[in-house]
Amino acid sequence: MRKALWETSSGALVALLNSGKPLEMADLYTITLTNGTVLRWSGHTYAISGNGNTWAIGPGITRSKIRWTVGIATDDLSITLTDNIGTVINGLTLMAWVRSGALQNATIEVDKAYWGIGQTSPVGALFCFSGQVGEIKGGRNSVDITVNSPLQLLDTQLPREIWQQGCLNTVFDSACTLQTSTFAVTATATSATDALKATFSTGLTQANGYFSQGYIVGLTGVNAGISRAIKTYLNASGTITVANPWPNPVSSGDTFTVVPGCDGTQSTCTTKFNNVIHFRGQPYIPTANTVM
């Protein structure tokens, strides 16, 4: 038998499963967002408590079958969330919260808890699946999520590094070594042209394009905690255009953290970030020539 993930006492889960008595069981979903927030949702009709945690009643959750095999095999899990109870997260409905990008790259673990008929809480649980959120497809009242097994990383057919003109680092990652806090600024919105554009009065004196390909995060207002990729930044008007619409209207007085982006070129690394010592591109690779 597989080893229990946790149990109320040593051997309690084994004894229950070997008893031959009717069982109750429930899926336990533990969702860890990229900002460290942990959500625990019960797949049962009521909240489940065990191992010092509580899995609350969340949205309706259904999933595909989980396959256990001997050896190494890649797999994924399909999960559907249905907002049947009006779930609200950080002031947003479930659909708006998902559309804000909160689930992107989140980790989802599925465990199964067991208890006997008449018992009020599980005696133990078994680990079932864990992976990273991949594709997300949202509808009006439900969202379909593909959770990829970490073993899928083994399917990547790439060398360790690719020879290319652009930098292999992502700005502000461990290889880049730059700190986000050094370059982030706070800006206050004065107006919003539409769901994609907003004008800021303070904090934005940098040259045109300085924040392009960066990101912006709401600090106050109805978009607090929500981030968006920056498509363009215009110095003259202080206007930032985001790649995807804000889920809620930006209002005058709302504050945001604005972080510049990097296009991966050696010149940007040198003049904008003064970090060419950590540049990992090969800009002097000869271009292809056509021979007649």
Backbone torsions as a table, in degrees:
resi	resn	phi	psi	omega
1	MET	NA	146.7	177.5
2	ARG	-67.0	149.2	-179.1
3	LYS	-72.1	138.9	-179.7
4	ALA	-65.4	140.1	173.5
5	LEU	-68.6	-42.3	172.0
6	TRP	-160.4	156.2	177.7
7	GLU	-154.1	158.6	-174.7
8	THR	-67.4	-30.4	175.7
9	SER	-153.2	158.3	-176.2
10	SER	-57.9	124.0	178.1
11	GLY	83.4	-0.4	-176.4
12	ALA	-65.6	-41.9	-178.5
13	LEU	-69.6	-41.2	177.9
14	VAL	-59.6	-44.5	-179.4
15	ALA	-62.6	-40.2	-179.7
16	LEU	-65.6	-47.0	-177.2
17	LEU	-68.3	-29.3	179.9
18	ASN	-87.1	-6.0	-175.2
19	SER	-73.4	-23.2	-177.8
20	GLY	77.3	5.3	-179.6
21	LYS	-84.7	159.1	176.9
22	PRO	-58.3	142.8	-176.6
23	LEU	-120.9	155.2	164.3
24	GLU	-112.4	148.4	-179.3
25	MET	-148.3	159.1	-179.2
26	ALA	-154.6	143.7	172.1
27	ASP	-77.7	138.7	176.0
28	LEU	-116.7	120.7	-177.6
29	TYR	-106.2	120.7	176.7
30	THR	-113.5	115.7	-175.0
31	ILE	-111.6	119.5	178.4
32	THR	-108.8	113.6	-179.3
33	LEU	-78.6	165.0	-176.9
34	THR	-66.1	-21.4	177.5
35	ASN	-87.5	5.7	177.5
36	GLY	95.3	-10.4	178.5
37	THR	-65.3	136.3	-179.7
38	VAL	-115.7	125.0	175.2
39	LEU	-110.9	136.5	178.3
40	ARG	-123.8	118.2	-178.3
41	TRP	-121.2	138.8	178.5
42	SER	-89.7	139.8	174.4
43	GLY	-88.3	3.5	179.9
44	HIS	-94.1	-178.0	179.8
45	THR	-84.8	-2.3	176.5
46	TYR	-146.3	168.4	-178.4
47	ALA	-67.1	146.6	180.0
48	ILE	-119.6	132.2	177.8
49	SER	-117.6	140.1	178.1
50	GLY	178.6	151.4	177.8
51	ASN	56.5	31.2	177.6
52	GLY	81.5	5.4	-179.5
53	ASN	-125.7	162.1	175.7
54	THR	-127.2	126.8	175.4
55	TRP	-97.6	106.5	-172.9
56	ALA	-77.1	165.0	173.5
57	ILE	-69.7	118.2	179.4
58	GLY	-111.8	-153.5	175.6
59	PRO	-69.8	168.0	174.4
60	GLY	-63.5	132.0	-176.2
61	ILE	-127.7	126.1	170.6
62	THR	-127.3	153.4	-177.2
63	ARG	-142.9	164.4	174.5
64	SER	-79.7	172.7	179.5
65	LYS	-69.9	149.4	177.3
66	ILE	-105.0	130.0	-177.0
67	ARG	-105.9	129.0	174.8
68	TRP	-107.1	127.1	-179.8
69	THR	-130.8	161.1	173.9
70	VAL	-91.6	129.5	-177.5
71	GLY	103.0	-167.1	-177.5
72	ILE	-100.9	126.2	177.7
73	ALA	-150.5	140.7	177.5
74	THR	-91.1	148.7	-178.2
75	ASP	-156.8	169.2	173.0
76	ASP	-141.2	167.8	-176.5
77	LEU	-126.9	135.6	176.6
78	SER	-103.3	125.6	-179.5
79	ILE	-123.9	135.4	175.8
80	THR	-116.8	125.8	175.9
81	LEU	-104.3	129.3	178.7
82	THR	-121.2	124.5	-176.2
83	ASP	-83.0	79.6	-176.4
84	ASN	-97.5	-4.3	-179.7
85	ILE	-126.1	10.3	-179.9
86	GLY	71.1	46.3	-179.6
87	THR	-61.2	132.8	178.1
88	VAL	-121.9	126.7	179.8
89	ILE	-126.7	121.5	-178.5
90	ASN	52.4	38.3	178.1
91	GLY	80.6	2.5	-178.8
92	LEU	-113.2	149.4	171.2
93	THR	-66.7	163.1	-177.8
94	LEU	-55.9	-46.4	-177.2
95	MET	-65.0	-42.7	178.9
96	ALA	-65.9	-37.6	179.0
97	TRP	-64.3	-42.9	178.1
98	VAL	-65.6	-43.3	-179.8
99	ARG	-64.4	-23.6	178.2
100	SER	-72.0	-7.6	178.9
101	GLY	91.0	11.7	-175.5
102	ALA	-62.6	-29.4	-176.7
103	LEU	-89.9	-4.1	-178.0
104	GLN	-61.8	127.2	178.4
105	ASN	63.1	15.1	175.8
106	ALA	-70.9	158.4	176.5
107	THR	-105.0	132.6	179.5
108	ILE	-120.7	125.7	175.1
109	GLU	-112.9	134.5	178.1
110	VAL	-115.3	122.5	175.4
111	ASP	-120.8	159.2	177.6
112	LYS	-121.2	123.1	-179.4
113	ALA	-98.2	148.6	-177.4
114	TYR	-131.0	143.9	171.6
115	TRP	-156.6	160.5	-177.4
116	GLY	-83.1	158.3	176.6
117	ILE	-59.1	129.8	-179.3
118	GLY	95.4	-17.9	176.1
119	GLN	-80.3	151.7	-174.6
120	THR	-99.9	-11.0	-179.2
121	SER	-149.6	158.0	-177.5
122	PRO	-64.2	150.9	173.1
123	VAL	-95.3	-11.0	178.9
124	GLY	175.9	176.7	-178.9
125	ALA	-147.7	153.4	175.5
126	LEU	-113.9	140.4	174.8
127	PHE	-72.0	135.8	-179.0
128	CYS	-114.7	-49.1	-173.8
129	PHE	-162.1	147.8	173.3
130	SER	-146.5	139.3	179.4
131	GLY	-168.9	-179.6	-177.9
132	GLN	-104.8	140.0	179.6
133	VAL	-63.0	129.4	177.3
134	GLY	-109.1	-105.6	-177.2
135	GLU	-75.7	138.8	178.1
136	ILE	-126.9	125.7	177.3
137	LYS	-123.2	116.0	-177.2
138	GLY	-104.4	142.4	174.1
139	GLY	-115.6	-161.8	-179.6
140	ARG	-70.7	-42.0	-175.5
141	ASN	-125.6	2.1	-179.2
142	SER	-147.2	163.6	178.7
143	VAL	-139.5	134.8	178.3
144	ASP	-102.5	128.6	-175.3
145	ILE	-122.9	133.1	172.4
146	THR	-102.4	122.6	179.1
147	VAL	-106.1	117.1	-175.3
148	ASN	-91.4	134.8	175.1
149	SER	-64.9	142.3	176.3
150	PRO	-58.1	-24.1	-179.6
151	LEU	-67.0	-14.7	178.0
152	GLN	-66.2	-19.1	175.3
153	LEU	-60.9	-25.6	179.7
154	LEU	-72.0	-14.4	-179.3
155	ASP	-84.4	-7.0	-176.6
156	THR	-68.4	118.4	-178.0
157	GLN	-95.1	67.6	-178.4
158	LEU	-136.5	149.8	170.5
159	PRO	-70.5	172.2	-177.6
160	ARG	-61.9	-40.0	178.1
161	GLU	-134.4	146.2	179.7
162	ILE	-106.1	135.0	176.3
163	TRP	-79.8	116.5	-177.9
164	GLN	-154.8	161.7	-178.2
165	GLN	-71.6	-36.1	-179.7
166	GLY	-78.6	158.7	-178.3
167	CYS	-68.2	141.7	178.2
168	LEU	-80.5	-16.1	-179.3
169	ASN	-78.0	158.3	165.1
170	THR	-102.2	130.9	-175.7
171	VAL	-53.5	133.8	179.7
172	PHE	76.7	7.4	173.9
173	ASP	-83.0	178.7	-173.5
174	SER	-64.0	-31.7	179.3
175	ALA	-76.6	-32.2	176.6
176	CYS	-68.9	-37.9	177.2
177	THR	76.1	-11.8	178.5
178	LEU	-70.2	150.0	179.6
179	GLN	-102.6	132.3	179.9
180	THR	-57.5	-40.4	-176.8
181	SER	-60.6	-25.2	-179.1
182	THR	-70.6	-31.6	-173.5
183	PHE	-110.3	-13.9	-178.9
184	ALA	-70.2	142.9	176.2
185	VAL	-128.1	159.8	176.9
186	THR	-105.8	131.9	-178.6
187	ALA	-130.4	149.8	179.9
188	THR	-112.4	130.1	-179.5
189	ALA	-75.0	139.9	174.7
190	THR	-108.9	-26.1	178.8
191	SER	-163.8	166.3	176.6
192	ALA	-133.0	119.5	179.8
193	THR	-69.7	-46.1	176.5
194	ASP	-157.6	-166.1	-176.4
195	ALA	-70.0	-11.3	-178.6
196	LEU	-104.1	-22.8	-173.0
197	LYS	-120.0	146.1	174.0
198	ALA	-148.3	146.3	179.7
199	THR	-107.0	137.9	-175.3
200	PHE	-120.8	138.8	-174.2
201	SER	-92.5	-29.4	-174.0
202	THR	-129.7	155.3	172.1
203	GLY	86.9	-9.9	-175.8
204	LEU	-118.1	87.7	178.1
205	THR	-116.1	3.5	-177.7
206	GLN	-72.4	165.2	-176.8
207	ALA	-67.9	162.4	177.4
208	ASN	-51.9	136.2	175.7
209	GLY	81.9	-2.5	-176.0
210	TYR	-59.8	-39.6	-177.4
211	PHE	-95.6	-2.4	179.9
212	SER	-59.8	141.2	-176.9
213	GLN	69.7	7.2	173.0
214	GLY	-93.0	-152.6	178.4
215	TYR	-148.1	161.9	-178.0
216	ILE	-131.5	137.6	-176.6
217	VAL	-126.4	130.7	178.7
218	GLY	-69.9	133.8	176.5
219	LEU	-101.5	-42.3	179.2
220	THR	-132.8	167.0	-179.1
221	GLY	90.1	-173.6	-175.0
222	VAL	-72.0	-13.1	178.1
223	ASN	-102.5	16.9	-180.0
224	ALA	-59.3	131.6	178.9
225	GLY	85.3	-5.4	-179.2
226	ILE	-98.8	136.2	-178.8
227	SER	-116.0	155.4	177.1
228	ARG	-143.0	145.0	173.9
229	ALA	-73.9	141.7	-178.7
230	ILE	-92.0	125.6	178.7
231	LYS	-86.8	-51.4	179.2
232	THR	-142.6	156.1	175.3
233	TYR	-137.5	126.7	179.3
234	LEU	-112.4	123.3	-175.8
235	ASN	-69.3	-42.6	-172.6
236	ALA	-59.0	-40.8	-177.9
237	SER	-103.3	-8.8	-176.0
238	GLY	67.8	27.0	-174.7
239	THR	-92.3	131.4	174.4
240	ILE	-113.3	127.4	174.5
241	THR	-108.0	125.8	-178.5
242	VAL	-94.3	158.0	-176.4
243	ALA	-72.7	-33.7	179.7
244	ASN	-126.4	145.6	-175.7
245	PRO	-61.4	149.4	171.0
246	TRP	-68.7	142.1	179.1
247	PRO	-70.1	-21.5	179.9
248	ASN	-131.6	150.5	-179.1
249	PRO	-61.5	138.4	174.2
250	VAL	-80.9	131.6	-177.8
251	SER	-113.7	153.3	176.3
252	SER	-59.1	131.9	-178.5
253	GLY	100.1	-15.8	175.5
254	ASP	-65.4	137.2	179.3
255	THR	-108.0	150.9	-176.0
256	PHE	-141.4	152.5	167.4
257	THR	-96.4	129.2	-176.9
258	VAL	-118.3	127.4	-176.0
259	VAL	-120.5	129.7	-179.0
260	PRO	-70.1	157.7	177.0
261	GLY	-107.0	176.6	-179.2
262	CYS	-135.6	134.5	179.3
263	ASP	-89.7	2.8	174.5
264	GLY	80.7	7.0	-179.6
265	THR	-89.7	157.8	-179.7
266	GLN	-66.2	-36.2	-179.2
267	SER	-65.5	-40.9	177.5
268	THR	-64.6	-43.5	179.3
269	CYS	-60.5	-34.1	-177.1
270	THR	-80.4	-53.2	-171.8
271	THR	-84.5	-32.5	-175.6
272	LYS	-89.7	-39.7	-173.5
273	PHE	-115.5	-9.4	-179.1
274	ASN	50.7	48.1	-172.5
275	ASN	-134.1	28.3	-173.8
276	VAL	-63.3	-21.6	179.2
277	ILE	-62.1	-24.1	179.4
278	HIS	-105.8	11.5	178.8
279	PHE	-69.8	131.8	-174.7
280	ARG	-122.5	33.1	173.3
281	GLY	-102.6	173.3	177.4
282	GLN	-126.0	76.1	-173.1
283	PRO	-70.9	-11.9	-176.2
284	TYR	-101.1	15.6	173.7
285	ILE	-63.7	127.7	-179.4
286	PRO	-60.4	141.1	176.8
287	THR	-75.6	155.9	-179.9
288	ALA	-68.2	137.9	178.7
289	ASN	-112.6	141.4	177.0
290	THR	-90.6	122.8	-179.5
291	VAL	-106.7	124.0	179.5
292	MET	-89.5	NA	NA
